[in-house]
Amino acid sequence: MTEARNTSLFRQKLELLILDDSEALLNRVKQVVSAHYLTFRQVNFGELPESMGDLLKAQLVLLAQRQEEALKDFSERVDKVLRVFPRSCIVTVMAPSYSRENLEGTQNPRVTPLSQAEFYSTLKFEYVCLYRCRSQYFSIQAGDLFPMTTMSFPAFIRLSLNQRYLPVIHSNTVLSDERSQRLSRAEGLYIQIKDIEGYLQYIATYYDTSGAALRKRARALFLSLCYKSVYLNESLLFDFKMPTESHLASIYEGIKKTASDLFEIMKTDENLWDIFREALDEDFWELWRSPWISVYASLISVRSGVGNPMVVLLAGLLTDIGIYDLEEAVTRNYYLSEEKKVTPEQQSSYEKHPLLSLNRCLIKKLPIEEAVKTVLVCTHERVDEKGFPNQVPSDKLPEEALILLFAEKIDKTALTTIRKTGVGFRFAKEKLWEAESTTPGSFSPDFLNKISESLI
């Protein structure tokens, strides 16, 4: 296995370093590398050169536990990799004989351990690769920053020739007039995803509460929600990750705080639909649509007065977690096929995901409210009682679940119809509403009438 050379976008930086020579593992990696043109190198663990060079800059390092390797020995190997590659994240593939209960080693936040089934049979390895290698930066505008203000976060430009990120603003420094003018001519400006709270603080400090400032604040809050949702996913999605209850509770409360701030902006007359829709377009976010579904649904709830917007948002962020426990082909079709839907043969498997999502939350002891649990498993139920997984009677169906179902249809429209035709987002939403009105089944006429004005 040699380094990829034919890529659609030249990337000089090393994205994936593979410290294993297993044929089965390399064949699995090839599928992800080919799909996304990841730059990679393969070196046997015992043959790491003394002079590491660019290997030290690998964004993600992959190694596997050998069939008969004791957990203690493997943990020592992982610890060595963490020391040798201090700036890299690590993915480990655990031997088949190890279960979640007897793994106490690789709980370092830089390490994502995958079971054999997760690595070979689900889309989780691809998810980790794209997140770690392609989604560690958020795009912002140079016009977001004011001259002679103190920066609470570093900012970067992306070099067009090799796709490296070059720091141009440092945290806790004053942005000079000269530097501000030079940045205004740059093609793009980026912040690290982990610095989103600093950026959000900056926007709140230097912008007022009207017009464009509200839209910038809404975008910053949405980016914060995206980051916090994938940060929560690191604890929920993977079998071997067993975080403390206090850690999960802290992330969960952070999400609710961000959501509350966002709801206040949703109560204004600002048009936020396109702000959310256009916020991110990197490859990884094709594989995690819950932030969009959640904010579209929350916006409907806030502006229509239907349902509890906090319950809507939290259930929306959690209800698709179980999709990553399904077979890879099902998850891939749902997220990456042209129509963004599964085949008829895959439908029965797909219908399991709401309950799988709830089970993951319960196993990991996420402190979700009873109302959120109820909505979480009803987001694909219909008023004609032909939904799944339980065909809930229409009089027992939470309105929050119906809002999320409608929001998922909006998001799918944004990813399919709008991309194909280029029609405006408002027109697409109105056409969706008309289509659902003329073919009742998913929603009642009364529900559609109640949410109609919120779609404008």
DAHU-V844152 format. One record per residue. N is the residue number from 1. NEAR is the number of other C-alpha atoms within 8 Angstrom. Layout:
N&NEAR + N&NEAR
This chain:
1&4 + 2&6 + 3&8 + 4&9 + 5&4 + 6&5 + 7&7 + 8&5 + 9&4 + 10&8 + 11&10 + 12&8 + 13&10 + 14&14 + 15&11 + 16&15 + 17&15 + 18&12 + 19&12 + 20&13 + 21&9 + 22&6 + 23&6 + 24&6 + 25&9 + 26&11 + 27&8 + 28&9 + 29&8 + 30&8 + 31&8 + 32&10 + 33&11 + 34&8 + 35&6 + 36&6 + 37&10 + 38&10 + 39&13 + 40&13 + 41&10 + 42&12 + 43&11 + 44&10 + 45&7 + 46&4 + 47&6 + 48&8 + 49&5 + 50&4 + 51&4 + 52&8 + 53&5 + 54&7 + 55&8 + 56&10 + 57&10 + 58&15 + 59&13 + 60&14 + 61&13 + 62&13 + 63&11 + 64&10 + 65&10 + 66&6 + 67&6 + 68&5 + 69&8 + 70&6 + 71&8 + 72&7 + 73&8 + 74&10 + 75&10 + 76&8 + 77&8 + 78&9 + 79&8 + 80&8 + 81&8 + 82&10 + 83&7 + 84&7 + 85&10 + 86&6 + 87&8 + 88&13 + 89&10 + 90&12 + 91&12 + 92&12 + 93&13 + 94&11 + 95&12 + 96&8 + 97&4 + 98&8 + 99&8 + 100&7 + 101&5 + 102&6 + 103&10 + 104&6 + 105&7 + 106&10 + 107&9 + 108&5 + 109&5 + 110&7 + 111&11 + 112&13 + 113&12 + 114&15 + 115&12 + 116&11 + 117&8 + 118&13 + 119&12 + 120&7 + 121&9 + 122&15 + 123&13 + 124&9 + 125&10 + 126&8 + 127&10 + 128&8 + 129&11 + 130&11 + 131&10 + 132&11 + 133&11 + 134&11 + 135&12 + 136&10 + 137&9 + 138&11 + 139&9 + 140&9 + 141&8 + 142&11 + 143&6 + 144&8 + 145&8 + 146&9 + 147&9 + 148&8 + 149&9 + 150&8 + 151&13 + 152&10 + 153&11 + 154&13 + 155&12 + 156&12 + 157&13 + 158&11 + 159&9 + 160&6 + 161&6 + 162&9 + 163&11 + 164&10 + 165&8 + 166&8 + 167&9 + 168&8 + 169&10 + 170&10 + 171&8 + 172&8 + 173&8 + 174&9 + 175&13 + 176&9 + 177&8 + 178&6 + 179&8 + 180&13 + 181&8 + 182&8 + 183&9 + 184&8 + 185&6 + 186&9 + 187&5 + 188&10 + 189&14 + 190&12 + 191&14 + 192&11 + 193&10 + 194&7 + 195&10 + 196&13 + 197&8 + 198&9 + 199&11 + 200&12 + 201&9 + 202&10 + 203&13 + 204&9 + 205&6 + 206&7 + 207&7 + 208&7 + 209&6 + 210&6 + 211&7 + 212&6 + 213&11 + 214&12 + 215&11 + 216&10 + 217&11 + 218&12 + 219&11 + 220&12 + 221&13 + 222&12 + 223&11 + 224&12 + 225&12 + 226&9 + 227&11 + 228&11 + 229&11 + 230&8 + 231&9 + 232&11 + 233&9 + 234&10 + 235&12 + 236&12 + 237&10 + 238&11 + 239&9 + 240&10 + 241&11 + 242&8 + 243&8 + 244&6 + 245&9 + 246&6 + 247&8 + 248&13 + 249&10 + 250&8 + 251&11 + 252&11 + 253&8 + 254&9 + 255&11 + 256&10 + 257&8 + 258&11 + 259&12 + 260&9 + 261&9 + 262&11 + 263&12 + 264&8 + 265&10 + 266&12 + 267&8 + 268&6 + 269&5 + 270&9 + 271&6 + 272&9 + 273&8 + 274&8 + 275&11 + 276&11 + 277&9 + 278&7 + 279&8 + 280&8 + 281&7 + 282&8 + 283&9 + 284&11 + 285&9 + 286&10 + 287&9 + 288&8 + 289&9 + 290&10 + 291&13 + 292&10 + 293&15 + 294&16 + 295&11 + 296&11 + 297&16 + 298&13 + 299&12 + 300&13 + 301&16 + 302&13 + 303&9 + 304&11 + 305&6 + 306&11 + 307&8 + 308&9 + 309&13 + 310&10 + 311&11 + 312&19 + 313&13 + 314&11 + 315&13 + 316&15 + 317&12 + 318&11 + 319&14 + 320&12 + 321&14 + 322&16 + 323&11 + 324&13 + 325&10 + 326&12 + 327&10 + 328&10 + 329&7 + 330&12 + 331&14 + 332&10 + 333&12 + 334&10 + 335&11 + 336&9 + 337&9 + 338&5 + 339&5 + 340&11 + 341&8 + 342&11 + 343&7 + 344&5 + 345&5 + 346&9 + 347&9 + 348&7 + 349&9 + 350&11 + 351&9 + 352&10 + 353&15 + 354&15 + 355&10 + 356&12 + 357&15 + 358&14 + 359&8 + 360&12 + 361&11 + 362&8 + 363&7 + 364&11 + 365&7 + 366&11 + 367&7 + 368&7 + 369&6 + 370&6 + 371&7 + 372&12 + 373&11 + 374&9 + 375&14 + 376&15 + 377&12 + 378&14 + 379&12 + 380&11 + 381&17 + 382&15 + 383&12 + 384&9 + 385&10 + 386&8 + 387&12 + 388&11 + 389&12 + 390&6 + 391&10 + 392&12 + 393&8 + 394&9 + 395&4 + 396&6 + 397&12 + 398&9 + 399&8 + 400&14 + 401&15 + 402&14 + 403&12 + 404&14 + 405&10 + 406&9 + 407&12 + 408&9 + 409&9 + 410&12 + 411&11 + 412&9 + 413&12 + 414&12 + 415&8 + 416&11 + 417&11 + 418&13 + 419&8 + 420&6 + 421&6 + 422&7 + 423&8 + 424&7 + 425&10 + 426&8 + 427&8 + 428&13 + 429&11 + 430&10 + 431&8 + 432&11 + 433&10 + 434&8 + 435&8 + 436&10 + 437&10 + 438&6 + 439&6 + 440&9 + 441&8 + 442&10 + 443&13 + 444&9 + 445&8 + 446&6 + 447&8 + 448&11 + 449&7 + 450&9 + 451&12 + 452&10 + 453&7 + 454&9 + 455&9 + 456&6
